Amino acid sequence: MKVKTYILLSMAMLIGCIPTAWAQDLVYLEHSETLNYDQDRLPDAQILSGNVCFRHDNALMFCDSAYFYEATNSLDAFGHVRFIQGDTLSGYGDVMYYDGNRKFAKLRKHVKLVHRATILTTDSLNYDRISELAWYYTGGQIKDTVSTLTSVWGQYYPPTNQATFRKQVHLFNDDMVLDADTLQYNTGTHVAALVSPTVIVYKDETTILSSNGWYNTATEQSQLLDRSQILHIDGKQMTADTINYNRRTGYGQGLSHFELRDTVQKGTLYGDYGELHEYGDQHYVGEHGYVTRHTLLVDWSNDTSYTYIHADSIFTEVVPDTLMIITQLDSLTQDTTYRDTTHRQLRAYYNVRAYNKDYQAVCDSLLYNDKDSIATLYHLPVCWSDSQQVAADLIVVYLKNKTVDYIHGIDNAIAIKMEDFDMFDQMAGKEMFAYIREGELRQIDVNGNAETVFYPKEEDGSYIGVNRTQSSNIKMYLREQKIDHILFTTSTSGTLYPLDQMPENEKKLRPFFWAEDVRPTDPDDVFRVSKKVVRPSSAAVSAAVEEEEEDKPATQRPARNKKKH
């Protein structure tokens, strides 16, 4: 008897607990205008119609009519279906199938899910209330306050505002369009995680190509990884292992293996770090950028002769300018108008080394301006063409049709060509012009205190001797890298020495120095760390001239103007 009583009490306690547990998960019918049964067609269902309302824990469900399966704790809702969970989530559709035990809803036809400012629309949506995850698989759209996204398959997690999209993903707003195969997007932060090959286009002006990174649709900031690219309508292309880019301000930063390519100017900048400012900043009006660390500029505007320039840092700028246009109206009248325009300039700083198959150069810094196609080399510049070396305190290179036309050496200028061991043809003076045609040095003009040392030859190639001259101006013409003839002014003095009789101190002009060991020999050689060029300064050369003049007899010294007191 005690055993039976114990069993009955235990069963009663167990049975008493079951409704309590179920009561927490039961779907309750809150309201309906009619309730019917159809034992033949739907023997297990309550047939409800007219302002039907169900409640399941913190969720309310409304519809025009429904089949309520109380035994399975489920329902089918039809017409103007509305699902409300808490105060932040609501769903709409024509049909809903709801399983109360699994807390699982299937919304069908004209479906809309609203979560705060996010609206999801589709034709078929599943929502798991336990995992709080909603997804569609026949095509859908999610719209927030900034952007709209469409895809074949999509998933949305309301607690974190996180969505995942797959197949034909298309994100767009007033300023941009994004296309990808897979995309993760947060409707709260408006940040898109790029996890597959992605194309972002801004008003047909800027295009981003990336497969890894993130992009904020609200601020237009992004971080792009894995050799992503930014392409501009003006021909610029930026690539790097990592790019931090702000489309709104036009600022781009490239980290590691940075590359800035200009398809219009046909040049590419390389470096381990670079920046690009598309619209300028508070310190500069106009586009500008720079690269540094293992820097290289490749100019491929000439298909047959690329130019390679290395420096510690290279800057490129698009500078605002004003173009003056003069129109001749008649023989006496001109009309002058002004048009805003731009020109590009490039600046390279410290340890500049340049290589082209037709010419090479080293200097401390360089400035190039495409307005007049002039490159200026500063601080101990040296240039080479063929077997000729040209140096001066300042060298200006004039280009024509993307090739060197002539070189202007200013102050302490000297041109040198090695004839044989310890035998050098030399020209020096205050300024020098070296003219290059078809990749060969054809003419050298020296103006002001011109001096030469050269080794004339017989027709059979044997040396006649050594000729040293002084003149105010000298013109030297070359053919096939050899001296063809030399023209001097009438006030010229000189001496022709036999090879074995020329004094050692006469063999080299005062500004002489030979820097062949620092000359770049190929494109890779521009990265070589070479020793600094050491050459006599203008002051030292002038001092030597003064000292030599003082050593001459008074009758041989040039007359000096006396100051009046």
Secondary structure, 3 states (H helix, E strand, C coil): CHHHHHHHHHHHHHHHHHHHHHHCCCCEEEECCEEEEECCCEEEEEEEEEEEEEEECCEEEEEEEEEEECCCCEEEEEEEEEEEECCCEEEEEEEEEEECCCCEEEEEEEEEEEECCEEEEEEEEEEECCCCEEEECCCEEEECCCCEEEECEEEEECCCCEEEEEEEEEEECCCEEEEEEEEEEECCCCEEEECCCEEEEECCCEEEEECCEEEECCCCEEEEEEEEEEEECCCEEEEEEEEEEECCCCEEEEEEEEEEEECCCCEEEEEEEEEEECCCECCECCCEEEEECCCEEEECCCCCCCEEEECCEEEEEEEEEEEEEEEECCCCCEEEEEEEEEEEEEEEEEEEEEEECCEEEEEEEEEEECCCCEEEEECCCEEEECCEEEECCEEEEEEECCEEEEEEEEEEEEEEEEEECCEEEEEEEEEEEEEEECCEEEEEEEEEEEEEEECCECCCCCECCEEEEEEEEEEEEEECCEEEEEEECCCCEEEEECCCCCCHHHCCCCCCCCCHHHCCCCHHHHHCCCCCCCCCCHHHHHHHHHHHHHHCCHHHCCCCCCCCC
